[in-house]
Amino acid sequence: MIASLGPDDQLYIRGHSLIGLEGIFDEATKDEQGKPIHQSKMDQELLVKLNEGNDTGTKKLAFMLKASDVVTRLFESGLRQDFSGTIKCYNCHSAEGEQNFAKALEKALTERGYKKCRIYGYTGALSSMYDGEHKTSTDPKGRARDARVEIKRT
């Protein structure tokens, strides 16, 4: 089905994200000590730990899916490189910070040969459910669609 997407189609990428994070992750409910955490109140450092197999000493999320991994999954699922529709990173804070998931996704898509699609990220924490007629964001604009930011193609 993904191979049949055309210029008028929209593809939503879902998952949790944080300001400045270049990936998405599943719902985190406990910190590394096993204590319950609430996503909106957690310190980003609770999600980060040293990757024991990493010689550079950089920190990574233990369960993060990098933007390049997302693009690989799209490619392996049949998304054509000439896809000229829209990809929306419907993830909390996906367009916030100097580096962020939406920018990282744009870069990974370009590197993989996807150069025709439009990419959007969002500011604020997003709702998955409708609040009346609209999905919302904690961005001061309120509505999720008003918190949408187009990522410039490189």
C-alpha positions in Angstrom: 0.0 0.0 0.0 2.8 2.5 0.8 4.2 2.1 -2.7 0.9 3.5 -4.1 1.2 6.8 -2.3 1.0 9.8 -4.6 1.5 13.6 -4.5 -1.8 14.3 -2.6 -1.1 11.7 0.1 0.1 12.3 3.6 2.3 9.9 5.6 2.3 10.4 9.4 5.3 9.3 11.5 4.2 8.6 15.1 6.2 8.1 18.3 7.3 10.1 21.3 10.0 12.8 21.0 11.6 15.5 23.0 13.0 19.0 22.3 16.3 18.6 20.4 16.0 14.9 20.0 16.8 13.4 16.6 14.8 10.3 17.0 11.5 8.9 18.3 10.8 6.3 21.0 8.1 4.2 22.4 6.1 5.2 25.5 8.5 5.4 28.4 6.7 4.6 31.7 9.7 3.9 34.0 13.1 5.4 34.5 16.3 3.3 34.6 15.8 2.6 38.3 12.3 1.3 37.5 10.5 4.2 39.1 7.3 5.4 37.3 7.7 8.6 35.3 5.3 10.8 33.5 6.3 11.8 30.0 5.4 15.5 30.3 7.3 15.9 33.6 10.4 13.9 33.0 13.9 15.2 32.8 15.4 14.3 29.4 18.4 12.9 31.1 16.2 10.1 32.6 15.9 8.7 29.1 19.6 8.9 28.3 22.2 6.4 29.2 25.6 5.6 28.0 25.6 3.0 25.3 28.1 0.4 26.5 29.0 -0.6 22.9 29.8 3.0 21.9 33.5 3.8 21.9 32.9 7.6 21.4 31.3 8.0 24.8 28.3 9.8 23.4 24.9 9.3 25.0 22.0 7.8 23.2 18.4 6.8 24.1 18.4 3.1 24.9 15.3 2.6 22.9 15.4 5.4 20.3 14.6 4.9 16.7 16.9 7.3 14.8 15.6 9.2 11.8 17.8 7.1 9.5 16.1 3.9 10.9 12.7 5.4 10.1 13.7 6.1 6.5 15.1 2.6 6.1 11.7 1.2 7.3 9.9 3.5 4.8 12.2 2.3 2.0 11.8 -1.4 3.0 8.0 -0.9 3.2 8.0 0.2 -0.5 7.9 4.0 -0.3 9.1 5.1 -3.8 11.9 7.6 -3.9 9.9 9.8 -6.2 7.2 10.2 -3.5 6.1 13.9 -3.7 3.4 13.9 -1.0 3.8 15.1 2.5 5.5 13.4 5.5 4.3 14.7 8.9 6.4 14.0 12.0 3.4 14.0 14.3 5.6 13.7 17.4 5.7 16.1 20.4 8.4 18.7 19.9 9.6 17.3 16.6 10.4 20.7 15.2 11.9 22.3 18.3 15.6 22.8 19.1 18.6 23.4 16.9 18.6 19.7 16.1 15.3 17.8 16.1 13.5 14.8 14.7 11.9 16.5 11.8 15.2 18.1 10.6 17.0 14.7 11.1 14.3 13.0 9.1 14.6 15.5 6.3 18.4 14.9 6.2 18.0 11.1 6.2 15.3 11.2 3.5 17.6 13.4 1.3 20.5 11.1 1.8 18.4 8.1 0.8 17.2 9.9 -2.4 13.8 11.1 -1.3 14.0 14.7 -2.5 10.4 15.6 -3.7 8.3 15.2 -0.5 7.4 18.0 1.9 8.3 17.4 5.6 6.6 18.9 8.6 7.4 18.8 12.4 5.4 20.2 15.3 6.0 22.5 18.3 4.6 21.7 21.7 3.3 18.5 23.1 0.6 17.1 20.8 -2.7 15.4 21.5 -3.6 12.2 19.7 -7.3 12.7 20.5 -9.6 15.4 19.3 -10.5 18.2 21.7 -13.8 19.2 20.2 -13.2 19.4 16.4 -9.4 19.6 16.6 -6.3 18.0 17.8 -4.3 20.3 20.1 -0.7 21.3 21.0 0.6 22.9 24.1 2.2 25.5 21.7 0.5 28.9 22.4 -1.2 28.6 19.1 -3.3 25.8 20.5 -4.3 23.7 17.5 -1.9 21.1 16.3 -2.2 22.2 12.7 -1.2 25.7 13.7 1.9 24.3 15.5 3.0 22.6 12.3 6.4 23.8 10.9 7.6 23.0 7.3 11.2 21.8 7.3 13.2 23.4 4.5 14.8 20.9 2.1 18.6 20.8 1.9 
